[in-house]
Structures are given as structure tokens and as C-alpha cells.
């Protein structure tokens, strides 16, 4: 992130060294987390307005959420997203 046109912002809590192996299929666009993403798992600060992830699955209550749009699921395939496009 960088400023543009005189704008400013606060950037904090980002992971800037993510590796393709942290995702189910990074090159294919499936950015659901894998267990290899330990630097992002349970590392975010909870926010009261962010209770669900990209797949509309609940963020954990009473513990730290994962950094990013996806919350690692403990079992099973990721839930279907409401933002899919078929080609």
C-alpha cells in the first residue's frame, strides 16, 4: 500500500511475505488458506464489525481470527463463495 494523490492511511497487521504454498491453489486463484499459512493463522486483531470471512463463515468468537479474507477451516472443503464466476 502506498499513498497517492495526497491521501494517507494507517496500514497495520498485514502479512507481506505470503508464499504460494499458504493457499489451496494460489496460481489458480483459490486463496483459501492451508495449514502452511501459520504466519497468518490466529494472528489478526478481532474487529467487532468483521464477524464473517469471505465465504460468510463465522470468525472465531473469543479467539484471534486469521489475517486476510479467509478463515482456515479445521475440516472439509471450503464453503462456496457468493462471488463465483463461471467461464
Buried (B, 14 or more C-beta within 10 A) or exposed (E): EEEEEEEEEEEEEEBEEBEEEBBBEBEEEEBBBBEEBEEBBEBBEEEEEEEEBBBEEEBEEEEEBBBBEBBBBEEEEBEEEEEEEEE
